[in-house]
């Protein structure tokens, strides 16, 4: 951070600057341009030593003419001392002290400074030449002397250096060396003027600097003589406070007023203006963007009038990147003329807004057949509809049995809302295997559940790491056989709908609360969601479903432990295929999907330990347990009891995993409590 060079200390008519400490932080960018530079405190005090040392030389001249002891020291008296800036004359600010010589007398002056004068006695007195009232300050001055000792032969340079050392203690605003001729020889007297005692503080311009931080910095000096070196350390700590937080601010002025009041002037660079500049992806030249500038600006936490923070600016860059419509983002601060403020320009490079994509995956609901679980997908997405960062996605997924067609439109931040509320509108037509609950059909026939769903959801963060979702969803669902015909009972004569019709209609009010922890893989997570069936029509289902999931990660050395727990309960009249299915890759490993049980209630717990193997490859050991809490028979038709599902079970095993853009890829082998082994493949952390 820039030095506090030339800060003025006015007490009566005395200027007392302080030299910088030896260790200083690098300045923040643009500080010099933003006119926030400050000056050091000690260097200008040396200016006052010019007249003092000149007077000292005059005393030596007088002593040389009257004392026989110094008849060989005439050259010492003709030396001329001046204190100037290295590049020009002395100004009112801080300057460096240098010794110069008149023209034509370079060699003579040099010889004078090396000429030695015998000093018989060295004393420290106040500015009037009397004994000092504060003995401790006199001891500080004497302790600072290095060359000036009684019965020593001194040069002018050595005296000057000791004058500087006394000033460097920080306790004195002036020091005058006086040579007095006595019967015993020349007595060297340093006449010093101590600083005032600190009695109060006035701080101006510190809008973001906490008052407690300032008070704590100055508290230990109250009622004591101001030590300018200590004061410079306090200034450095204040500047460090700004530096650590990436804030554009520093101490730009300090004065000691009469009465011992310290006036502290702080300069902070406020944001004057924020502008968006679009750059071409190929040339890097300015271009016209598709995104509306206000859509980007509303994402920024940095606002006009705030003190600019580089850390806050970095968070703003990350926030704009998470919008998903920018390829590159950077912030360039520039000084706003001579106002001491800063203009911010955000350079953005837009990504291609829309396009088609295709891919594949695995469905966990299909566990047999030559193409077991394989699905293909095709989608069109537009990331920046109307230039407002709104998302449109149309996708089709097709597998051996299941299929999903979905249209989703999302506005990540509703215009005019100050709570960052998002809105999502969804229409979906899906067909999924019914084997999770109604498995093992005789004759190897298949059973699918068809759902037509439409709804709207609103989400928003309401506390750090916490977010909530509320929505309204309508669902039309029913079962079909392998020929596509609607059916109401399975081969065990268990009902497939709650209403007794070929389909169930449900209007759901959905509420969800999510805690995401740090967001890192394996970090803590908690999800609580509730669905309430609203029977606006007599045939619509009326029930309440509550489900909760929790996960906790713990690192011990190179190993990472992951504990997870989930559970839920349903009250009311609900479709049998909506029962909680237990068993499978994301439930109890070692069992097929839904093979442990299906119930109105459930609880599943899991423990894992992962450890590094080679590069991105990790190994893992795990154990799972799940139970329907005895609620299987309460599901309409008792599909779990008809298929002799145990209702509870455990599994254990080992596996390997590797990180991918989609999350950890998991390949695991597990044994269940019947000693049967099974492979599992999953993407992402276990739910």
C-alpha positions as CSV (number, residue, x, y, z in Angstrom):
1,X,0.0,0.0,0.0
2,X,1.3,3.5,-0.7
3,X,3.5,5.1,1.9
4,X,2.4,7.8,4.3
5,X,5.0,10.2,3.0
6,X,4.8,13.8,4.2
7,X,1.9,13.5,6.5
8,X,1.7,16.8,8.4
9,X,1.9,17.0,12.2
10,X,1.1,20.5,13.4
11,X,1.5,21.1,17.1
12,X,2.0,24.8,17.8
13,X,4.2,25.6,14.8
14,X,6.2,22.3,14.7
15,X,6.0,19.8,11.8
16,X,6.9,16.3,12.8
17,X,6.8,13.6,10.1
18,X,7.7,10.0,10.6
19,X,9.8,7.6,8.5
20,X,8.3,4.5,7.1
21,X,8.8,1.1,8.7
22,X,11.0,-1.3,6.9
23,X,8.3,-3.7,5.8
24,X,5.4,-2.4,3.7
25,X,2.8,-4.0,1.6
26,X,2.6,-3.6,-2.1
27,X,0.1,-0.9,-3.2
28,X,-3.3,-1.8,-4.5
29,X,-3.7,-1.2,-8.2
30,X,-4.6,2.3,-9.2
31,X,-3.9,3.9,-5.9
32,X,-1.4,6.3,-7.3
33,X,-3.8,7.3,-10.1
34,X,-6.7,7.6,-7.7
35,X,-4.8,10.3,-5.7
36,X,-4.9,8.3,-2.5
37,X,-1.2,8.4,-2.0
38,X,0.0,9.5,1.4
39,X,3.4,10.6,2.8
40,X,5.7,9.3,5.5
41,X,5.9,10.9,8.9
42,X,9.6,10.9,9.8
43,X,11.5,12.2,6.8
44,X,10.3,15.8,7.0
45,X,11.3,16.1,10.6
46,X,14.9,16.0,9.4
47,X,14.3,19.4,7.7
48,X,14.2,21.0,11.2
49,X,17.6,19.6,11.9
50,X,19.1,21.9,9.2
51,X,18.9,25.0,11.3
52,X,19.8,23.0,14.4
53,X,23.0,21.6,12.8
54,X,23.9,25.0,11.3
55,X,23.6,26.5,14.7
56,X,25.7,23.7,16.1
57,X,28.4,24.6,13.5
58,X,28.3,28.2,14.5
59,X,28.8,27.2,18.1
60,X,31.8,25.2,17.0
61,X,33.2,28.2,15.1
62,X,33.0,30.3,18.2
63,X,34.5,27.6,20.3
64,X,37.3,27.2,17.7
65,X,38.2,30.8,18.0
66,X,38.3,30.8,21.8
67,X,39.5,27.4,22.7
68,X,43.1,26.3,22.2
69,X,42.0,22.7,22.1
70,X,40.5,23.0,18.6
71,X,43.0,25.1,16.8
72,X,43.3,22.4,14.1
73,X,39.5,22.3,13.5
74,X,39.0,25.4,11.3
75,X,37.9,23.4,8.3
76,X,35.0,21.8,10.3
77,X,33.5,25.3,10.8
78,X,33.4,26.1,7.1
79,X,31.2,23.1,6.2
80,X,27.8,24.0,4.8
81,X,24.9,21.7,5.4
82,X,21.6,21.8,3.5
83,X,18.7,19.4,3.4
84,X,17.0,19.0,0.0
85,X,15.0,16.6,-2.1
86,X,17.2,14.4,-4.3
87,X,15.5,15.9,-7.4
88,X,14.8,19.5,-6.4
89,X,14.4,22.0,-3.6
90,X,12.7,21.4,-0.3
91,X,8.9,21.5,-0.4
92,X,6.3,21.6,2.4
93,X,5.9,17.8,2.2
94,X,8.2,15.1,3.4
95,X,11.7,15.0,1.9
96,X,15.0,13.1,2.1
97,X,17.8,14.6,4.1
98,X,21.1,14.9,2.2
99,X,24.3,16.8,2.8
100,X,25.3,19.2,0.1
101,X,28.2,21.6,-0.3
102,X,28.7,25.0,-1.8
103,X,30.2,25.2,-5.3
104,X,34.0,25.2,-5.3
105,X,34.2,23.7,-1.7
106,X,33.5,20.0,-2.3
107,X,36.8,18.7,-1.0
108,X,37.0,21.2,1.9
109,X,33.5,20.3,3.1
110,X,34.4,16.6,2.9
111,X,37.5,17.2,5.0
112,X,35.4,19.2,7.5
113,X,32.9,16.4,8.0
114,X,35.8,14.0,8.7
115,X,37.5,16.5,11.1
116,X,37.0,15.4,14.7
117,X,36.3,17.5,17.7
118,X,36.8,16.4,21.3
119,X,33.6,16.4,23.4
120,X,34.0,16.3,27.2
121,X,30.3,15.9,28.2
122,X,27.0,14.9,26.5
123,X,23.6,16.0,28.0
124,X,20.0,16.0,27.0
125,X,17.9,19.0,28.0
126,X,14.5,20.5,27.0
127,X,14.2,23.1,24.3
128,X,15.0,25.9,26.8
129,X,18.2,24.2,27.9
130,X,16.8,23.1,31.3
131,X,16.6,19.7,32.8
132,X,13.7,17.7,31.5
133,X,10.7,16.9,33.7
134,X,10.2,13.5,32.2
135,X,13.3,11.4,33.1
136,X,12.0,8.5,31.0
137,X,12.1,10.7,27.8
138,X,15.6,11.8,28.7
139,X,16.6,8.2,29.0
140,X,15.0,7.4,25.6
141,X,17.1,10.2,23.9
142,X,20.3,9.1,25.6
143,X,19.7,5.5,24.7
144,X,19.3,6.5,21.1
145,X,22.8,8.1,20.9
146,X,25.4,5.9,19.3
147,X,28.5,8.0,18.5
148,X,28.1,10.9,21.0
149,X,29.7,9.9,24.2
150,X,31.6,11.9,26.8
151,X,35.3,12.2,26.2
152,X,35.0,11.2,22.5
153,X,36.2,12.9,19.3
154,X,33.2,13.5,17.0
155,X,32.7,14.6,13.4
156,X,29.8,16.7,12.2
157,X,28.4,13.7,10.4
158,X,28.3,11.6,13.6
159,X,26.5,14.4,15.5
160,X,24.0,14.7,12.6
161,X,23.4,10.9,12.6
162,X,22.7,11.0,16.4
163,X,20.3,13.9,15.9
164,X,18.5,11.7,13.4
165,X,18.5,8.7,15.9
166,X,16.8,10.9,18.6
167,X,14.1,11.9,16.1
168,X,13.8,8.3,15.0
169,X,12.7,7.3,18.5
170,X,9.4,9.0,17.6
171,X,9.0,10.8,21.0
172,X,10.4,14.2,19.9
173,X,9.2,16.8,17.4
174,X,12.6,18.7,17.4
175,X,16.2,18.2,18.4
176,X,18.8,21.0,18.5
177,X,22.5,20.1,19.1
178,X,24.3,22.9,21.0
179,X,28.0,23.1,21.6
180,X,28.9,24.9,24.9
181,X,32.5,25.8,25.8
182,X,33.3,25.0,29.4
183,X,36.4,24.9,31.6
184,X,36.5,21.1,31.1
185,X,36.1,21.3,27.3
186,X,33.2,21.3,24.9
187,X,29.9,20.2,26.3
188,X,27.4,18.8,23.7
189,X,23.8,19.4,24.6
190,X,20.9,18.0,22.7
191,X,17.9,20.3,23.3
192,X,14.7,18.3,22.5
193,X,11.0,19.0,22.5
194,X,8.8,16.1,23.3
195,X,5.5,15.4,21.4
196,X,2.2,16.2,23.1
197,X,0.4,13.7,25.2
198,X,-2.4,11.9,23.3
199,X,-5.8,13.1,24.6
200,X,-8.3,12.4,21.8
201,X,-8.9,11.3,18.2
202,X,-10.8,12.7,15.3
203,X,-11.2,10.4,12.3
204,X,-12.6,11.7,9.0
205,X,-13.6,9.9,5.8
206,X,-13.6,6.4,7.2
207,X,-17.0,5.1,6.0
208,X,-16.3,1.4,6.0
209,X,-13.5,1.2,8.6
210,X,-15.1,-0.1,11.9
211,X,-14.9,2.5,14.7
212,X,-14.0,-0.3,17.1
213,X,-10.9,-1.1,15.0
214,X,-9.7,2.5,15.2
215,X,-10.4,2.8,18.9
216,X,-8.6,-0.5,19.7
217,X,-5.6,0.7,17.6
218,X,-5.2,3.9,19.6
219,X,-6.4,2.8,23.0
220,X,-3.1,1.9,24.5
221,X,-1.6,5.3,23.7
222,X,-4.2,7.4,25.5
223,X,-2.6,9.8,28.1
224,X,0.9,9.0,26.9
225,X,3.4,11.1,24.8
226,X,2.7,10.5,21.2
227,X,5.2,8.2,19.6
228,X,5.2,9.0,15.9
229,X,6.9,5.7,15.1
230,X,4.1,3.8,16.9
231,X,1.6,6.1,15.1
232,X,3.1,5.1,11.8
233,X,2.6,1.4,12.8
234,X,-1.0,2.1,13.6
235,X,-1.5,3.8,10.2
236,X,0.1,0.8,8.5
237,X,-2.3,-1.5,10.4
238,X,-5.2,0.6,9.2
239,X,-3.9,0.4,5.6
240,X,-3.5,-3.3,6.1
241,X,-7.1,-3.6,7.1
242,X,-8.1,-2.2,3.8
243,X,-5.6,-4.4,1.9
244,X,-6.8,-7.6,3.5
245,X,-10.3,-6.9,2.5
246,X,-9.3,-5.8,-1.0
247,X,-10.8,-2.3,-0.4
248,X,-9.5,0.8,-2.1
249,X,-8.7,2.9,0.9
250,X,-5.8,4.2,3.1
251,X,-4.8,6.9,5.6
252,X,-4.0,10.0,3.6
253,X,-3.3,12.6,6.4
254,X,-2.5,12.9,10.1
255,X,-2.2,16.0,12.2
256,X,-1.5,16.5,15.9
257,X,-3.6,19.4,17.0
258,X,-3.0,21.6,20.0
259,X,-4.3,19.8,23.1
260,X,-3.0,16.4,22.1
261,X,-5.8,15.7,19.6
262,X,-4.9,13.5,16.7
263,X,-6.8,14.2,13.5
264,X,-6.8,11.2,11.1
265,X,-7.8,11.7,7.5
266,X,-8.8,8.5,5.6
267,X,-9.4,8.4,1.8
268,X,-11.7,5.7,0.3
269,X,-12.2,5.2,-3.4
270,X,-16.0,5.0,-4.0
271,X,-17.5,3.5,-7.1
272,X,-18.5,6.4,-9.4
273,X,-20.0,4.4,-12.4
274,X,-20.3,0.8,-13.6
275,X,-20.5,0.0,-17.3
276,X,-20.7,-3.2,-19.4
277,X,-18.5,-3.7,-22.5
278,X,-19.1,-6.7,-24.8
279,X,-16.1,-8.1,-26.5
280,X,-16.0,-10.3,-29.6
281,X,-15.2,-14.0,-29.0
282,X,-12.7,-14.1,-31.8
283,X,-11.1,-10.7,-32.0
284,X,-11.5,-9.4,-28.5
285,X,-12.7,-6.0,-29.9
286,X,-15.8,-4.2,-28.5
287,X,-19.0,-5.4,-30.1
288,X,-22.8,-5.2,-29.6
289,X,-24.0,-7.8,-27.1
290,X,-27.3,-9.7,-27.1
291,X,-27.7,-9.6,-23.3
292,X,-29.4,-6.5,-21.8
293,X,-26.9,-4.6,-19.6
294,X,-29.4,-4.3,-16.8
295,X,-29.6,-8.1,-16.7
296,X,-25.9,-8.2,-15.8
297,X,-25.8,-5.2,-13.6
298,X,-28.6,-6.5,-11.3
299,X,-26.4,-9.5,-10.6
300,X,-23.6,-7.3,-9.1
301,X,-23.4,-6.7,-5.4
302,X,-21.0,-3.8,-6.1
303,X,-23.1,-0.6,-6.3
304,X,-22.4,3.1,-7.0
305,X,-21.3,5.0,-3.9
306,X,-19.7,1.9,-2.3
307,X,-16.0,1.7,-1.5
308,X,-14.7,-0.5,-4.2
309,X,-13.6,-4.0,-3.0
310,X,-11.5,-6.3,-5.2
311,X,-12.8,-9.3,-3.3
312,X,-16.4,-8.2,-3.8
313,X,-15.5,-7.6,-7.5
314,X,-14.2,-11.2,-7.8
315,X,-17.4,-12.5,-6.3
316,X,-19.4,-10.5,-8.8
317,X,-17.3,-12.0,-11.7
318,X,-18.1,-15.5,-10.4
319,X,-21.8,-14.6,-10.1
320,X,-22.0,-13.4,-13.7
321,X,-20.1,-16.6,-14.9
322,X,-22.6,-18.8,-13.1
323,X,-25.4,-17.2,-15.2
324,X,-24.2,-19.7,-17.9
325,X,-24.3,-17.2,-20.7
326,X,-20.8,-15.7,-20.5
327,X,-17.6,-17.3,-21.7
328,X,-15.3,-14.8,-20.0
329,X,-15.8,-12.0,-17.5
330,X,-13.4,-9.4,-16.0
331,X,-13.6,-6.1,-14.2
332,X,-11.2,-3.2,-15.0
333,X,-11.2,-0.3,-12.5
334,X,-10.1,3.2,-13.8
335,X,-9.7,6.5,-11.9
336,X,-12.7,8.8,-12.4
337,X,-10.8,11.9,-13.2
338,X,-9.4,13.7,-10.2
339,X,-12.5,13.0,-8.0
340,X,-10.7,10.2,-6.0
341,X,-13.4,7.8,-7.2
342,X,-13.2,4.8,-9.5
343,X,-15.1,3.8,-12.6
344,X,-15.6,0.1,-13.2
345,X,-15.8,-1.5,-16.7
346,X,-17.0,-5.1,-16.8
347,X,-15.7,-6.8,-20.0
348,X,-17.9,-9.8,-21.0
349,X,-17.6,-12.3,-23.8
350,X,-20.9,-14.0,-24.5
351,X,-21.3,-17.7,-25.2
352,X,-23.4,-19.1,-28.1
353,X,-26.9,-18.7,-26.8
354,X,-28.6,-21.9,-28.1
355,X,-28.1,-25.2,-29.8
356,X,-28.9,-28.9,-30.1
357,X,-27.3,-31.7,-28.1
358,X,-27.4,-35.4,-27.8
359,X,-26.2,-37.9,-25.2
360,X,-26.9,-41.0,-23.3
361,X,-27.2,-42.4,-19.7
362,X,-28.5,-45.1,-17.5
363,X,-31.9,-45.6,-15.9
364,X,-31.8,-47.2,-12.5
365,X,-35.3,-48.6,-12.9
366,X,-34.4,-51.3,-15.5
367,X,-32.3,-54.1,-14.2
368,X,-32.7,-56.8,-16.9
369,X,-32.5,-57.2,-20.7
370,X,-29.7,-56.9,-23.3
371,X,-29.8,-53.1,-23.1
372,X,-30.4,-52.9,-19.4
373,X,-30.9,-49.3,-18.3
374,X,-29.4,-47.6,-21.4
375,X,-31.2,-44.4,-22.5
376,X,-30.5,-41.9,-25.3
377,X,-31.3,-38.2,-25.2
378,X,-31.8,-35.3,-27.6
379,X,-32.4,-31.7,-26.6
380,X,-32.6,-28.1,-27.7
381,X,-31.7,-25.4,-25.3
382,X,-31.5,-21.6,-25.3
383,X,-29.6,-20.0,-22.5
384,X,-30.5,-16.3,-23.0
385,X,-34.1,-15.9,-24.2
386,X,-34.9,-12.2,-24.9
387,X,-31.4,-11.3,-23.6
388,X,-32.6,-11.6,-20.0
389,X,-30.8,-14.8,-19.0
390,X,-34.1,-16.8,-19.2
391,X,-33.7,-20.5,-20.1
392,X,-35.7,-22.6,-22.5
393,X,-35.1,-26.3,-22.7
394,X,-36.9,-28.9,-24.8
395,X,-35.6,-32.5,-24.3
396,X,-36.5,-36.1,-25.2
397,X,-35.1,-39.1,-23.4
398,X,-35.8,-42.6,-24.7
399,X,-34.8,-46.0,-23.3
400,X,-35.7,-49.6,-23.6
401,X,-39.0,-49.0,-21.8
402,X,-39.0,-45.5,-20.3
403,X,-39.3,-42.2,-22.0
404,X,-39.5,-38.6,-21.0
405,X,-40.5,-35.5,-23.0
406,X,-40.1,-32.3,-21.2
407,X,-40.4,-28.6,-21.9
408,X,-39.0,-26.3,-19.2
409,X,-38.8,-22.5,-19.1
410,X,-36.9,-20.8,-16.3
411,X,-36.4,-17.2,-15.3
412,X,-33.5,-17.3,-12.8
413,X,-34.5,-13.9,-11.4
414,X,-37.9,-12.4,-11.8
415,X,-37.8,-8.8,-13.0
416,X,-38.7,-6.3,-10.3
417,X,-38.0,-8.7,-7.4
418,X,-35.3,-7.8,-5.0
419,X,-35.1,-11.3,-3.3
420,X,-33.5,-13.1,-6.3
421,X,-36.7,-15.2,-6.7
422,X,-36.7,-17.6,-9.7
423,X,-39.6,-19.0,-11.6
424,X,-39.8,-22.3,-13.5
425,X,-42.7,-23.5,-15.7
426,X,-42.6,-27.2,-16.6
427,X,-44.7,-29.5,-18.9
428,X,-43.7,-33.2,-18.9
429,X,-44.9,-36.5,-20.4
430,X,-43.1,-39.5,-19.0
431,X,-43.3,-43.3,-19.0
432,X,-41.2,-45.1,-16.4
433,X,-40.9,-48.7,-15.3
434,X,-43.2,-49.7,-12.5
435,X,-40.8,-52.3,-11.2
436,X,-39.7,-50.2,-8.2
437,X,-42.9,-51.1,-6.4
438,X,-44.8,-53.6,-8.7
439,X,-41.9,-55.8,-9.8
440,X,-41.7,-59.5,-10.7
441,X,-44.7,-59.7,-13.0
442,X,-45.6,-63.2,-14.1
443,X,-44.7,-64.2,-17.6
444,X,-41.9,-61.6,-17.6
445,X,-44.4,-58.9,-18.7
446,X,-43.6,-55.3,-18.1
447,X,-45.5,-52.6,-16.3
448,X,-45.1,-48.9,-16.8
449,X,-46.3,-45.8,-15.1
450,X,-47.4,-43.0,-17.4
451,X,-47.5,-39.4,-16.0
452,X,-48.5,-36.1,-17.6
453,X,-47.3,-33.3,-15.3
454,X,-47.5,-29.5,-15.5
455,X,-46.5,-27.0,-12.9
456,X,-44.9,-23.8,-11.8
457,X,-42.3,-23.4,-9.0
458,X,-40.8,-20.4,-7.3
459,X,-37.4,-20.6,-5.6
460,X,-35.3,-18.1,-3.7
461,X,-32.5,-17.9,-1.1
462,X,-33.6,-16.8,2.3
463,X,-30.4,-17.2,4.3
464,X,-26.8,-17.8,3.5
465,X,-26.6,-21.5,2.3
466,X,-30.3,-21.9,2.7
467,X,-32.9,-21.7,-0.1
468,X,-36.6,-22.5,-0.4
469,X,-39.0,-23.6,-3.2
470,X,-42.8,-23.4,-3.4
471,X,-44.9,-24.6,-6.3
472,X,-48.1,-25.9,-7.6
473,X,-48.1,-29.1,-9.8
474,X,-50.8,-31.0,-11.5
475,X,-50.3,-34.7,-12.3
476,X,-52.3,-37.2,-14.3
477,X,-50.9,-40.7,-13.7
478,X,-51.9,-44.3,-14.5
479,X,-50.5,-47.7,-15.2
480,X,-50.2,-49.5,-18.6
481,X,-49.2,-53.1,-19.6
482,X,-46.6,-54.0,-22.1
483,X,-49.1,-53.4,-25.0
484,X,-49.9,-49.9,-23.8
485,X,-53.3,-50.7,-22.5
486,X,-54.4,-49.0,-19.2
487,X,-54.8,-51.3,-16.3
488,X,-56.0,-50.8,-12.7
489,X,-54.7,-54.1,-11.1
490,X,-51.4,-56.0,-11.4
491,X,-51.1,-59.7,-11.7
492,X,-51.3,-60.1,-7.9
493,X,-54.6,-58.4,-8.0
494,X,-53.1,-55.4,-6.2
495,X,-54.6,-52.0,-7.2
496,X,-52.5,-49.7,-9.3
497,X,-54.4,-46.5,-8.6
498,X,-55.9,-45.0,-5.5
499,X,-59.2,-43.9,-7.1
500,X,-60.0,-47.2,-8.7
501,X,-60.0,-45.5,-12.1
502,X,-57.4,-46.0,-14.9
503,X,-55.6,-42.9,-13.7
504,X,-55.3,-40.7,-10.6
505,X,-55.4,-36.9,-10.8
506,X,-53.5,-34.9,-8.2
507,X,-53.0,-31.2,-7.6
508,X,-49.9,-30.9,-5.4
509,X,-48.7,-27.9,-3.4
510,X,-45.0,-28.3,-3.0
511,X,-42.7,-26.8,-0.3
512,X,-39.0,-27.5,-0.1
513,X,-36.1,-26.2,2.1
514,X,-32.5,-26.9,1.2
515,X,-29.2,-26.4,3.0
516,X,-26.2,-26.8,0.8
517,X,-23.2,-26.3,3.1
518,X,-20.0,-25.3,1.3
519,X,-21.2,-26.8,-2.0
520,X,-18.1,-29.0,-2.2
521,X,-18.5,-32.7,-3.0
522,X,-19.1,-34.5,0.3
523,X,-20.0,-31.4,2.2
524,X,-23.0,-31.1,4.5
525,X,-26.4,-31.1,3.0
526,X,-30.0,-31.1,4.3
527,X,-33.2,-31.3,2.3
528,X,-36.8,-31.2,3.6
529,X,-39.7,-31.3,1.2
530,X,-43.4,-31.6,1.7
531,X,-46.2,-32.3,-0.8
532,X,-49.8,-31.7,0.0
533,X,-52.6,-33.1,-2.3
534,X,-55.4,-30.5,-2.7
535,X,-58.8,-32.2,-3.4
536,X,-60.3,-29.3,-5.4
537,X,-62.4,-31.9,-7.1
538,X,-63.9,-35.0,-5.3
539,X,-61.9,-37.5,-7.4
540,X,-58.6,-35.7,-6.8
541,X,-56.3,-37.4,-4.2
542,X,-55.8,-35.9,-0.8
543,X,-52.7,-36.8,1.1
544,X,-49.5,-35.3,2.7
545,X,-46.0,-36.6,2.0
546,X,-42.9,-35.5,4.0
547,X,-39.4,-36.5,3.0
548,X,-36.0,-35.5,4.5
549,X,-32.4,-36.2,3.5
550,X,-29.3,-35.3,5.4
551,X,-25.6,-35.8,4.6
552,X,-22.5,-35.0,6.6
553,X,-18.9,-35.1,5.3
554,X,-15.8,-35.3,7.6
555,X,-12.1,-35.3,6.5
556,X,-9.7,-37.2,8.7
557,X,-6.2,-37.2,7.1
558,X,-6.4,-38.3,3.5
559,X,-9.6,-40.2,4.1
560,X,-13.1,-38.7,3.8
561,X,-16.0,-40.1,5.8
562,X,-19.6,-39.5,4.5
563,X,-22.6,-40.2,6.6
564,X,-26.1,-39.9,5.2
565,X,-29.7,-40.5,6.5
566,X,-33.0,-40.2,4.8
567,X,-36.6,-40.9,5.8
568,X,-40.2,-40.0,5.0
569,X,-43.9,-40.7,5.7
570,X,-47.2,-40.4,3.8
571,X,-50.6,-39.7,5.4
572,X,-53.8,-40.0,3.4
573,X,-54.9,-41.6,0.1
574,X,-52.1,-41.9,-2.4
575,X,-51.3,-44.0,-5.5
576,X,-49.5,-47.3,-4.7
577,X,-46.8,-46.6,-7.2
578,X,-45.9,-43.4,-5.2
579,X,-44.9,-45.5,-2.2
580,X,-41.3,-45.1,-0.9
581,X,-39.1,-47.8,-2.7
582,X,-36.2,-49.1,-0.7
583,X,-33.1,-50.8,-2.2
584,X,-30.7,-50.1,-5.1
585,X,-27.8,-47.9,-6.1
586,X,-29.0,-44.8,-4.2
587,X,-30.6,-46.7,-1.3
588,X,-29.4,-50.1,0.1
589,X,-26.7,-51.4,-2.2
590,X,-26.5,-55.2,-2.7
591,X,-30.2,-55.2,-3.6
592,X,-32.0,-54.5,-6.9
593,X,-34.0,-51.3,-7.2
594,X,-36.9,-51.5,-4.7
595,X,-36.1,-55.1,-3.7
596,X,-36.0,-54.4,0.1
597,X,-39.5,-53.0,0.4
598,X,-42.0,-50.3,-0.5
599,X,-43.9,-48.6,2.3
600,X,-45.9,-45.6,3.5
601,X,-42.8,-44.8,5.7
602,X,-39.1,-45.5,5.4
603,X,-35.7,-44.9,6.8
604,X,-32.3,-45.5,5.2
605,X,-28.8,-44.9,6.6
606,X,-25.4,-45.2,5.0
607,X,-21.8,-44.8,5.9
608,X,-18.9,-44.5,3.5
609,X,-15.1,-44.0,3.7
610,X,-13.3,-42.8,0.6
611,X,-9.5,-42.6,0.2
612,X,-7.2,-41.6,-2.7
613,X,-5.7,-44.3,-4.9
614,X,-4.0,-42.9,-8.0
615,X,-4.5,-39.4,-9.4
616,X,-8.2,-38.7,-9.7
617,X,-9.1,-42.3,-8.8
618,X,-10.6,-43.0,-5.3
619,X,-11.4,-46.1,-3.5
620,X,-14.4,-46.5,-1.1
621,X,-15.9,-49.0,1.4
622,X,-19.5,-48.6,2.5
623,X,-22.4,-50.1,4.5
624,X,-26.1,-49.4,4.0
625,X,-29.3,-50.2,6.0
626,X,-32.9,-49.5,5.1
627,X,-36.4,-50.4,6.5
628,X,-40.0,-49.6,5.7
629,X,-40.7,-49.3,9.5
630,X,-43.3,-52.0,9.1
631,X,-45.5,-49.8,6.9
632,X,-45.5,-52.1,3.8
633,X,-48.9,-53.6,4.5
634,X,-50.5,-50.1,4.8
635,X,-49.8,-49.4,1.1
636,X,-53.0,-50.0,-0.9
637,X,-52.9,-53.7,-2.1
638,X,-49.6,-54.4,-0.1
639,X,-47.5,-54.8,-3.3
640,X,-44.4,-55.5,-1.1
641,X,-46.0,-58.3,0.9
642,X,-47.4,-59.9,-2.3
643,X,-43.9,-60.1,-3.7
644,X,-42.4,-61.2,-0.4
645,X,-40.1,-58.3,0.0
646,X,-38.3,-58.5,3.4
647,X,-39.2,-54.9,4.5
648,X,-35.7,-54.3,5.8
649,X,-32.1,-55.2,4.9
650,X,-28.5,-54.2,4.8
651,X,-25.6,-54.2,2.3
652,X,-21.9,-53.6,2.3
653,X,-19.1,-53.5,-0.2
654,X,-16.4,-51.6,-1.9
655,X,-16.0,-49.5,-5.1
656,X,-14.0,-47.0,-7.1
657,X,-14.9,-43.6,-8.3
658,X,-13.5,-40.8,-10.4
659,X,-14.5,-37.2,-10.8
660,X,-16.2,-36.0,-13.9
661,X,-18.1,-32.8,-15.1
662,X,-21.3,-34.6,-14.1
663,X,-20.0,-35.5,-10.7
664,X,-18.3,-38.6,-9.3
665,X,-18.7,-41.7,-11.5
666,X,-19.2,-44.7,-9.1
667,X,-18.6,-48.4,-9.8
668,X,-19.4,-50.5,-6.8
669,X,-19.8,-54.1,-5.8
670,X,-22.0,-54.9,-2.8
671,X,-23.2,-57.9,-0.8
672,X,-26.6,-58.0,0.9
673,X,-27.6,-59.7,4.1
674,X,-28.4,-62.9,2.0
675,X,-24.8,-62.9,0.9
676,X,-25.8,-62.2,-2.7
677,X,-23.4,-59.9,-4.6
678,X,-24.3,-57.2,-7.2
679,X,-22.6,-54.5,-9.2
680,X,-23.9,-50.9,-9.1
681,X,-23.0,-48.0,-11.3
682,X,-24.0,-44.4,-10.4
683,X,-23.3,-40.8,-11.3
684,X,-23.0,-38.2,-8.6
685,X,-23.0,-38.5,-4.8
686,X,-25.4,-41.0,-3.3
687,X,-28.7,-39.3,-2.5
